[in-house]
Amino acid sequence: MFYTITLYVSLVIFCIGLLYKISNWFRYKIGQDAKNISVSTRIGAAIKGILSTFFSVKVFTLIKVFVLDVLLQARLLRKDFVRWLAHICIFGGFMLLLLMHALETHISSALFSDYYSTLNPFMFLRDFFGLMVFFGLALVIYRRFFSRAPRPATSGMDYYAIIILAVIMVCGVLLEGTKIVSHSKYEEMVEEYAVLDEEEETPLESYWVDKFGVVSPDVKGPFDKDTLKEGKELHEMSCAECHSRPQWAFLGYGVATVSKPIALSLDRARIHTLLWYVHFLACFIGLAYLPFSKFFHIFATPATYLLNAVMEREKSDPANLATKQAIELDACIHCGDCTARCSVAVAFKQIPNPNILPSEKLVALRALASGKVLPEEQLRVIQEGSYICTDCHRCTDVCPSGINLEDLWFSMREHLAKLGYPKPEVWARQGMGANFDLTKLKEQTLSLTPVDRKFLGGLGASAQASTFSVCFGCENCTNVCPVVGNYENPQEVLGLVPHQIMHALALGRRDLTFGSRMLWDCVTCYICQEYCPQGVSVTDVFYELKNLSFTHLKEKA
C-alpha cells in the first residue's frame, strides 16, 4: 500500500512538473519579437507546425534524426567518444533497467510468460545494465572532478544528477547482495512457494547455503553428498522454476560474498528492508524531481534536435521560433563545451563575472525570459557578461545539444536594451586618457603620454599573449585579416594593423595599441593566428589587451 501511494504521488508530481515545464516553452519570451506574440498564438502555431510536419516528407527527416541523434546520440559521438560512451551507458543502462526491472509487472511479465526477476537471463541482464550505469557514472565523475579539461563550475544541479543516480544504483546492488545471503528472505520464499515435510527442510536449506550463498544460523557446511543430492531434488521440485544460481547476478553476488561474515547481523537488523525503502524512495524522488532538475534535458534536447532538423529561420513562423528558443534553454546539459571554445572566456581571468561564460550565461537568460524582476546590480552584471561576447559563433558550432546560442545572445541583448541596459560604452571606440568620460563616445587615439605607469609593462597574464615577442614582421596576419581587407586604406581607418600592434608590444609600448580601432574591430575569426608562421596567438593578444584596458577603466572609474 505504501509503495502504491508513493508511486502515484511521484507520478502526479512528475506530470505536474512536466506540464509546468512545457508551459514555460510557450510562456517564456526572449527578445522583442517574442514579446509581441501571445501564448495562445504560439500554442496554435506549434500545433499547426507539428501537424504540417507529420503530414509531409519532413517526417522521414524526423525519424532519421530520432534514431541517429536521439537514440544513438551520433551527434555527440562525432564530438567526443568518451562523453558519448558515458551518456550511452547511463541513458541506455538506466532505461533498460526501468523497462525490464522497475516496470517488470507491466513490460517484462507481459513480454515473457516465464519471467521471474531471479531467473536467467533476466538476473544477469539486470546486473549488466547496472554495470553500464556505474561505468557511465565513473566516466562522468572523472570528467567533471578529475579531468583537467576546461569546464564550467559544477552546480547544485550537477551534484544532484550524480548523487541521485549513485544512490539508486548503489542501494539496488546492496539490496540484491543482502537478499542473497538473507536467511529470513529464504524462509519467506520457502513458506510461500514450497510444500515440505519437516525432515525435508534441512536438506533444502543445506543446498541453498552451499549453492546459493544463504547464510543460515542453524545449518553450517561442509555438507555430505547425500544431503546435497536430496536438497537438489527438492530444489528442482520447488524452486528451480524461478531461481537461477545467484552467481549470475555478479554485482549482487560480489556484495553477498563480502558481507557473509556479518550477514546474520544484517538480517536481524532487517537491513535489506531498509535498503529496499531507500532504493525505491530514491527512484520515486528522482522521478518526481526530474522535470525540475538537469535531467529534464532528456526531453528538451531531443526536441531541439528534431526542431533544428525541420525548421528554417527564414521560413518558419516567428511564433515557433520563439518557442524553439524557450525549449533550447532547457536543452542545455551544462557540459561546458561552449565555454571551452568561447573566444572571450579568457576575459574571465581579468573580470570574474560568470556571465562572460556561455554555459553560465544561460542561467541569467532563463531568469530574464521568465519575466522575473531582477535587481539593478544583477542586471548590470548580466549586461557586462552579455556584451563582452564577440559573436564568433564558436559556442553554437560546438554545442552537442544543437542549441543556437548565438541567436539566444542576440535576443538577450534586445531584452537588456529594452530594460534600459544597452551596450556599455566601455567597449566602444573611445579615448582612454586619464580623465576619460564613460558616458561619451570618442573617436580618437590615445596620447603617447603614458596614462598609468603600471598600465604599460609587457603582457604576461597568459601564455598565449606572451607569444607576440617572436613576431618578425612578416605581415601575414595583416594580409589575411578580413577587417583590414575591408578598407581601401586600412591604416587611415584602423590606426595600427595587426603586425604593427605586435611590433608596438615588442617595443614595450602597449599604450599605443589602445588607440587602434583594429583592436576593437577584430571579429575574432582567428585567421591571423592560424596563418602565423611563428605561432603568435594574435587574437589572444588582442583579447588580453582589451581585458587590460577594461580593467584599467574600471579602476579609474
GULUM-576443 format. One line per field, with one value per residue (C-alpha): residue in three letters; x, y, z; residue number from 1. Coordinates in steps of 0.25 Angstrom, whole numbers. Last residue first. Layout:
<pts>
aa = [Ala;...]
X = [X;...]
Y = [Y;...]
Z = [Z;...]
i = [NUM;...]
</pts>
This chain:
<pts>
aa = [Ala;Lys;Glu;Lys;Leu;His;Thr;Phe;Ser;Leu;Asn;Lys;Leu;Glu;Tyr;Phe;Val;Asp;Thr;Val;Ser;Val;Gly;Gln;Pro;Cys;Tyr;Glu;Gln;Cys;Ile;Tyr;Cys;Thr;Val;Cys;Asp;Trp;Leu;Met;Arg;Ser;Gly;Phe;Thr;Leu;Asp;Arg;Arg;Gly;Leu;Ala;Leu;Ala;His;Met;Ile;Gln;His;Pro;Val;Leu;Gly;Leu;Val;Glu;Gln;Pro;Asn;Glu;Tyr;Asn;Gly;Val;Val;Pro;Cys;Val;Asn;Thr;Cys;Asn;Glu;Cys;Gly;Phe;Cys;Val;Ser;Phe;Thr;Ser;Ala;Gln;Ala;Ser;Ala;Gly;Leu;Gly;Gly;Leu;Phe;Lys;Arg;Asp;Val;Pro;Thr;Leu;Ser;Leu;Thr;Gln;Glu;Lys;Leu;Lys;Thr;Leu;Asp;Phe;Asn;Ala;Gly;Met;Gly;Gln;Arg;Ala;Trp;Val;Glu;Pro;Lys;Pro;Tyr;Gly;Leu;Lys;Ala;Leu;His;Glu;Arg;Met;Ser;Phe;Trp;Leu;Asp;Glu;Leu;Asn;Ile;Gly;Ser;Pro;Cys;Val;Asp;Thr;Cys;Arg;His;Cys;Asp;Thr;Cys;Ile;Tyr;Ser;Gly;Glu;Gln;Ile;Val;Arg;Leu;Gln;Glu;Glu;Pro;Leu;Val;Lys;Gly;Ser;Ala;Leu;Ala;Arg;Leu;Ala;Val;Leu;Lys;Glu;Ser;Pro;Leu;Ile;Asn;Pro;Asn;Pro;Ile;Gln;Lys;Phe;Ala;Val;Ala;Val;Ser;Cys;Arg;Ala;Thr;Cys;Asp;Gly;Cys;His;Ile;Cys;Ala;Asp;Leu;Glu;Ile;Ala;Gln;Lys;Thr;Ala;Leu;Asn;Ala;Pro;Asp;Ser;Lys;Glu;Arg;Glu;Met;Val;Ala;Asn;Leu;Leu;Tyr;Thr;Ala;Pro;Thr;Ala;Phe;Ile;His;Phe;Phe;Lys;Ser;Phe;Pro;Leu;Tyr;Ala;Leu;Gly;Ile;Phe;Cys;Ala;Leu;Phe;His;Val;Tyr;Trp;Leu;Leu;Thr;His;Ile;Arg;Ala;Arg;Asp;Leu;Ser;Leu;Ala;Ile;Pro;Lys;Ser;Val;Thr;Ala;Val;Gly;Tyr;Gly;Leu;Phe;Ala;Trp;Gln;Pro;Arg;Ser;His;Cys;Glu;Ala;Cys;Ser;Met;Glu;His;Leu;Glu;Lys;Gly;Glu;Lys;Leu;Thr;Asp;Lys;Asp;Phe;Pro;Gly;Lys;Val;Asp;Pro;Ser;Val;Val;Gly;Phe;Lys;Asp;Val;Trp;Tyr;Ser;Glu;Leu;Pro;Thr;Glu;Glu;Glu;Glu;Asp;Leu;Val;Ala;Tyr;Glu;Glu;Val;Met;Glu;Glu;Tyr;Lys;Ser;His;Ser;Val;Ile;Lys;Thr;Gly;Glu;Leu;Leu;Val;Gly;Cys;Val;Met;Ile;Val;Ala;Leu;Ile;Ile;Ile;Ala;Tyr;Tyr;Asp;Met;Gly;Ser;Thr;Ala;Pro;Arg;Pro;Ala;Arg;Ser;Phe;Phe;Arg;Arg;Tyr;Ile;Val;Leu;Ala;Leu;Gly;Phe;Phe;Val;Met;Leu;Gly;Phe;Phe;Asp;Arg;Leu;Phe;Met;Phe;Pro;Asn;Leu;Thr;Ser;Tyr;Tyr;Asp;Ser;Phe;Leu;Ala;Ser;Ser;Ile;His;Thr;Glu;Leu;Ala;His;Met;Leu;Leu;Leu;Leu;Met;Phe;Gly;Gly;Phe;Ile;Cys;Ile;His;Ala;Leu;Trp;Arg;Val;Phe;Asp;Lys;Arg;Leu;Leu;Arg;Ala;Gln;Leu;Leu;Val;Asp;Leu;Val;Phe;Val;Lys;Ile;Leu;Thr;Phe;Val;Lys;Val;Ser;Phe;Phe;Thr;Ser;Leu;Ile;Gly;Lys;Ile;Ala;Ala;Gly;Ile;Arg;Thr;Ser;Val;Ser;Ile;Asn;Lys;Ala;Asp;Gln;Gly;Ile;Lys;Tyr;Arg;Phe;Trp;Asn;Ser;Ile;Lys;Tyr;Leu;Leu;Gly;Ile;Cys;Phe;Ile;Val;Leu;Ser;Val;Tyr;Leu;Thr;Ile;Thr;Tyr;Phe;Met]
X = [144;159;159;148;156;169;161;155;168;175;164;164;179;177;167;176;188;178;175;190;194;208;211;223;218;205;193;185;186;182;170;166;152;151;144;154;148;153;167;167;162;176;176;179;191;200;199;205;218;229;236;231;217;218;223;211;201;208;206;191;188;191;181;168;163;175;183;172;173;164;157;150;163;168;155;157;171;179;190;191;194;204;211;225;228;237;227;234;231;216;215;213;198;197;204;194;195;209;207;219;219;209;198;206;212;198;193;206;208;206;192;182;174;161;147;141;128;123;117;129;137;152;161;174;172;165;158;146;144;132;134;134;121;113;103;89;83;70;60;58;73;74;64;70;83;77;71;85;91;80;83;97;94;87;85;89;90;105;108;121;117;107;119;128;118;129;118;128;123;127;113;106;115;115;100;98;106;98;85;89;92;79;71;64;49;46;39;43;52;61;63;66;76;83;84;88;100;107;109;113;124;124;112;122;128;142;147;162;162;148;154;160;146;145;147;138;143;143;131;123;127;124;115;104;93;86;73;64;68;67;52;50;57;49;36;41;44;30;24;32;27;38;43;55;59;58;51;51;64;66;53;56;70;63;52;63;70;57;52;65;69;59;70;76;65;51;44;52;48;36;44;57;48;42;55;61;49;50;64;63;51;58;71;63;57;70;76;66;74;74;78;90;94;93;101;113;123;116;116;128;121;108;113;120;107;100;109;110;96;99;106;92;89;75;62;48;46;57;50;40;43;57;60;55;64;76;74;73;87;92;89;94;107;111;111;122;115;106;91;85;88;88;95;89;100;92;100;104;94;83;86;87;73;67;74;69;55;52;51;39;31;32;22;30;25;21;28;40;41;39;49;60;57;59;72;78;90;84;75;87;94;82;79;94;93;80;85;97;89;78;88;98;87;82;96;101;89;88;103;101;88;96;106;120;127;129;139;153;159;167;159;158;144;135;142;145;131;125;133;130;115;116;123;112;101;107;109;94;90;99;93;79;84;89;76;68;76;73;63;62;54;44;38;33;22;32;26;15;24;35;26;15;20;35;33;45;53;52;47;54;66;67;65;76;86;83;84;96;104;100;103;117;121;117;125;137;135;135;129;125;119;111;104;102;94;89;75;73;83;83;69;61;69;65;51;49;55;45;34;39;32;19;8;16;22;8;3;14;15;0;0;12;6;-7;2;10;-3;-9;3;3;13;18;29;35;39;46;55;53;39;36;21;20;33;29;16;25;32;19;13;25;25;10;13;25;17;5;15;22;9;5;17;17;3;6;18;11;0]
Y = [219;219;204;200;207;200;186;189;193;180;171;178;176;161;159;165;156;144;148;149;136;136;123;127;124;132;127;121;133;143;134;134;139;148;160;170;184;187;185;190;203;206;216;204;199;211;209;195;202;191;191;177;182;192;182;173;184;187;173;174;188;201;212;205;216;222;209;202;210;202;196;182;175;180;174;161;159;151;161;167;154;150;163;157;165;156;153;144;154;154;140;146;146;131;129;137;149;153;165;175;188;200;200;201;214;219;229;228;240;235;241;231;231;238;234;238;233;240;234;227;240;239;248;240;237;225;231;223;212;205;194;204;210;198;192;196;193;201;189;189;188;176;169;172;168;154;152;154;144;134;135;132;120;112;100;87;79;76;91;92;101;109;113;116;126;138;147;155;153;164;170;159;158;173;173;161;168;181;173;167;181;186;175;165;165;151;151;136;140;149;137;128;137;138;123;123;132;121;112;124;129;144;143;137;151;150;160;158;143;143;150;137;132;142;133;122;108;103;111;105;91;93;81;88;79;91;86;94;108;102;100;115;117;108;115;128;121;115;129;135;124;117;121;129;122;108;97;82;77;88;84;70;72;83;73;62;72;77;63;57;71;70;62;75;76;82;72;60;64;54;43;45;45;32;25;30;25;11;9;15;6;-6;-3;-2;-16;-22;-16;-24;-23;-38;-40;-30;-37;-51;-46;-40;-50;-52;-38;-39;-51;-44;-31;-39;-47;-34;-30;-43;-47;-59;-64;-65;-78;-78;-77;-77;-92;-97;-94;-106;-119;-115;-110;-123;-131;-122;-123;-139;-138;-128;-137;-149;-143;-139;-124;-115;-106;-100;-100;-93;-78;-79;-71;-72;-73;-80;-93;-97;-90;-93;-108;-108;-101;-112;-123;-117;-114;-128;-135;-125;-128;-118;-110;-99;-86;-76;-83;-86;-72;-65;-75;-70;-56;-58;-65;-53;-56;-53;-42;-35;-35;-30;-19;-15;-14;-6;3;6;9;18;25;27;33;42;47;49;57;65;69;74;82;88;94;89;101;102;93;94;80;76;63;60;65;66;57;46;47;46;34;27;30;23;11;10;11;0;-9;-7;-12;-24;-26;-26;-35;-46;-47;-46;-57;-64;-65;-57;-46;-56;-57;-70;-63;-53;-40;-37;-41;-32;-20;-17;-25;-22;-7;-5;-17;-18;-4;4;-5;-3;12;13;5;12;26;24;15;23;36;31;26;39;46;37;38;53;61;51;43;54;56;41;40;26;28;43;47;35;29;42;49;39;38;54;54;44;53;64;57;64;60;59;73;80;74;79;93;95;90;99;111;109;108;121;129;125;129;143;148;163;159;148;158;167;157;144;142;130;126;115;107;110;102;90;92;93;81;73;77;74;60;57;62;52;41;43;43;30;23;27;22;9;6;10;0]
Z = [-51;-51;-47;-56;-68;-65;-64;-78;-84;-78;-83;-97;-98;-93;-104;-115;-111;-112;-126;-130;-123;-130;-135;-143;-157;-153;-162;-152;-142;-153;-157;-143;-147;-135;-142;-139;-139;-125;-126;-141;-136;-131;-119;-109;-117;-114;-99;-102;-104;-99;-113;-115;-112;-123;-133;-129;-132;-145;-149;-146;-153;-145;-148;-153;-162;-168;-166;-174;-187;-197;-185;-184;-185;-172;-165;-173;-168;-177;-181;-167;-160;-171;-169;-168;-156;-148;-137;-126;-115;-118;-112;-98;-100;-101;-88;-81;-71;-77;-86;-84;-76;-78;-69;-56;-62;-64;-74;-82;-92;-106;-106;-109;-122;-125;-128;-114;-108;-96;-83;-79;-78;-79;-70;-70;-85;-91;-103;-108;-118;-112;-102;-90;-95;-90;-100;-95;-81;-81;-80;-95;-97;-88;-95;-109;-103;-99;-112;-119;-108;-111;-126;-123;-115;-126;-117;-124;-111;-114;-115;-123;-134;-126;-116;-127;-134;-133;-127;-119;-105;-96;-97;-90;-78;-75;-76;-67;-57;-58;-58;-45;-39;-44;-36;-45;-48;-53;-66;-69;-81;-72;-62;-73;-79;-66;-65;-80;-77;-69;-80;-89;-80;-78;-69;-59;-56;-50;-60;-62;-63;-68;-80;-85;-88;-99;-111;-105;-108;-94;-90;-101;-98;-83;-82;-75;-81;-88;-94;-84;-90;-104;-102;-100;-113;-120;-115;-120;-134;-134;-132;-143;-153;-160;-174;-171;-158;-164;-156;-159;-154;-143;-137;-136;-129;-120;-116;-113;-104;-97;-92;-87;-83;-72;-64;-60;-50;-49;-58;-51;-37;-36;-43;-35;-22;-27;-30;-17;-10;-17;-13;2;5;-1;6;20;17;13;26;34;47;49;34;35;48;41;29;36;32;18;14;4;-3;-3;-9;-20;-22;-24;-35;-42;-42;-50;-37;-31;-38;-45;-37;-43;-48;-39;-26;-23;-30;-34;-20;-14;-23;-20;-5;-7;-14;-4;8;1;-3;11;15;20;24;34;36;48;47;32;22;8;-3;-14;-15;-1;7;-3;-3;13;13;4;12;26;22;16;30;34;21;10;2;-5;-11;0;13;5;0;13;19;9;11;26;23;16;8;-6;0;5;-9;-17;-7;-8;-23;-23;-12;-20;-33;-27;-18;-30;-39;-28;-25;-40;-44;-31;-32;-46;-42;-30;-40;-44;-49;-64;-72;-77;-78;-66;-63;-48;-44;-56;-66;-55;-49;-63;-66;-53;-55;-69;-63;-52;-62;-71;-58;-55;-69;-67;-53;-59;-71;-62;-54;-67;-74;-64;-53;-41;-47;-52;-66;-72;-80;-85;-92;-82;-70;-75;-78;-68;-56;-59;-59;-50;-55;-70;-75;-64;-64;-79;-78;-67;-76;-89;-82;-73;-83;-95;-88;-83;-96;-103;-93;-96;-111;-112;-124;-134;-123;-118;-131;-133;-120;-123;-118;-120;-131;-140;-138;-135;-146;-157;-152;-152;-166;-171;-165;-173;-185;-181;-172;-159;-162;-165;-152;-143;-149;-148;-133;-131;-137;-129;-116;-120;-123;-110;-102;-109;-119;-117;-106;-115;-125;-115;-109;-101;-96;-87;-87;-98;-94;-80;-82;-85;-71;-64;-71;-67;-53;-52;-58;-49;-37;-40;-43;-30;-23;-30;-27;-12;-11;-18;-9;4;0]
i = [557;556;555;554;553;552;551;550;549;548;547;546;545;544;543;542;541;540;539;538;537;536;535;534;533;532;531;530;529;528;527;526;525;524;523;522;521;520;519;518;517;516;515;514;513;512;511;510;509;508;507;506;505;504;503;502;501;500;499;498;497;496;495;494;493;492;491;490;489;488;487;486;485;484;483;482;481;480;479;478;477;476;475;474;473;472;471;470;469;468;467;466;465;464;463;462;461;460;459;458;457;456;455;454;453;452;451;450;449;448;447;446;445;444;443;442;441;440;439;438;437;436;435;434;433;432;431;430;429;428;427;426;425;424;423;422;421;420;419;418;417;416;415;414;413;412;411;410;409;408;407;406;405;404;403;402;401;400;399;398;397;396;395;394;393;392;391;390;389;388;387;386;385;384;383;382;381;380;379;378;377;376;375;374;373;372;371;370;369;368;367;366;365;364;363;362;361;360;359;358;357;356;355;354;353;352;351;350;349;348;347;346;345;344;343;342;341;340;339;338;337;336;335;334;333;332;331;330;329;328;327;326;325;324;323;322;321;320;319;318;317;316;315;314;313;312;311;310;309;308;307;306;305;304;303;302;301;300;299;298;297;296;295;294;293;292;291;290;289;288;287;286;285;284;283;282;281;280;279;278;277;276;275;274;273;272;271;270;269;268;267;266;265;264;263;262;261;260;259;258;257;256;255;254;253;252;251;250;249;248;247;246;245;244;243;242;241;240;239;238;237;236;235;234;233;232;231;230;229;228;227;226;225;224;223;222;221;220;219;218;217;216;215;214;213;212;211;210;209;208;207;206;205;204;203;202;201;200;199;198;197;196;195;194;193;192;191;190;189;188;187;186;185;184;183;182;181;180;179;178;177;176;175;174;173;172;171;170;169;168;167;166;165;164;163;162;161;160;159;158;157;156;155;154;153;152;151;150;149;148;147;146;145;144;143;142;141;140;139;138;137;136;135;134;133;132;131;130;129;128;127;126;125;124;123;122;121;120;119;118;117;116;115;114;113;112;111;110;109;108;107;106;105;104;103;102;101;100;99;98;97;96;95;94;93;92;91;90;89;88;87;86;85;84;83;82;81;80;79;78;77;76;75;74;73;72;71;70;69;68;67;66;65;64;63;62;61;60;59;58;57;56;55;54;53;52;51;50;49;48;47;46;45;44;43;42;41;40;39;38;37;36;35;34;33;32;31;30;29;28;27;26;25;24;23;22;21;20;19;18;17;16;15;14;13;12;11;10;9;8;7;6;5;4;3;2;1]
</pts>
